[in-house]
Amino acid sequence: MIEIHLFEQLVAFADCGTLSAAAEQLHISQPALSRSMQRLEDELEIKIFDRNKSRLSLNENGELAVKYARNLLLQETSMIQQLRDFDRKKRTISVGFCAPA
């Protein structure tokens, strides 16, 4: 099972454009982010990056993976909010009264 933080890191890379900028945004080291992206490729069993001399960029597989990762992260946020709202409704007491006429 792929850990959700790998998708968060992938989206950060896509948004920032470089590993170093994404690592800075995520408050992790660039080598740690690089290892995470390699682990994500290993988990997916496909290459999602094109690697040049000193540049990492998303390939077509990577662009599609980012699209799915964004949707997954939105669904995660929505699920958490809906569960919290549901729990809050179970514990909310409503009190009503009528004022005398």
Contacts in CASP RR format, 6 or more apart in sequence:
PFRMAT RR
TARGET T0000
AUTHOR 0000-0000-0000
METHOD contacts of the structure
MODEL  1
MIEIHLFEQLVAFADCGTLSAAAEQLHISQPALSRSMQRLEDELEIKIFD
RNKSRLSLNENGELAVKYARNLLLQETSMIQQLRDFDRKKRTISVGFCAP
A
2 40 0 8 1.000
2 43 0 8 1.000
2 44 0 8 1.000
4 72 0 8 1.000
4 73 0 8 1.000
4 76 0 8 1.000
5 36 0 8 1.000
6 36 0 8 1.000
6 39 0 8 1.000
6 40 0 8 1.000
6 43 0 8 1.000
7 40 0 8 1.000
7 69 0 8 1.000
7 72 0 8 1.000
7 73 0 8 1.000
8 26 0 8 1.000
8 69 0 8 1.000
8 73 0 8 1.000
9 22 0 8 1.000
9 26 0 8 1.000
9 33 0 8 1.000
9 36 0 8 1.000
9 37 0 8 1.000
9 40 0 8 1.000
10 37 0 8 1.000
10 40 0 8 1.000
10 48 0 8 1.000
10 62 0 8 1.000
10 65 0 8 1.000
10 66 0 8 1.000
10 69 0 8 1.000
11 66 0 8 1.000
11 69 0 8 1.000
11 70 0 8 1.000
11 73 0 8 1.000
12 22 0 8 1.000
12 25 0 8 1.000
12 26 0 8 1.000
13 19 0 8 1.000
13 22 0 8 1.000
13 33 0 8 1.000
13 37 0 8 1.000
13 56 0 8 1.000
13 58 0 8 1.000
14 58 0 8 1.000
14 66 0 8 1.000
15 22 0 8 1.000
15 25 0 8 1.000
16 22 0 8 1.000
16 25 0 8 1.000
17 57 0 8 1.000
18 56 0 8 1.000
19 30 0 8 1.000
19 33 0 8 1.000
19 34 0 8 1.000
19 37 0 8 1.000
19 56 0 8 1.000
20 30 0 8 1.000
22 33 0 8 1.000
23 29 0 8 1.000
23 30 0 8 1.000
23 32 0 8 1.000
23 33 0 8 1.000
26 33 0 8 1.000
34 56 0 8 1.000
37 48 0 8 1.000
37 49 0 8 1.000
37 56 0 8 1.000
40 48 0 8 1.000
41 47 0 8 1.000
41 48 0 8 1.000
41 49 0 8 1.000
44 65 0 8 1.000
46 61 0 8 1.000
47 59 0 8 1.000
47 61 0 8 1.000
48 58 0 8 1.000
48 59 0 8 1.000
48 61 0 8 1.000
48 62 0 8 1.000
48 65 0 8 1.000
49 56 0 8 1.000
49 57 0 8 1.000
49 58 0 8 1.000
49 59 0 8 1.000
49 62 0 8 1.000
50 56 0 8 1.000
50 57 0 8 1.000
50 58 0 8 1.000
50 59 0 8 1.000
58 65 0 8 1.000
58 66 0 8 1.000
END
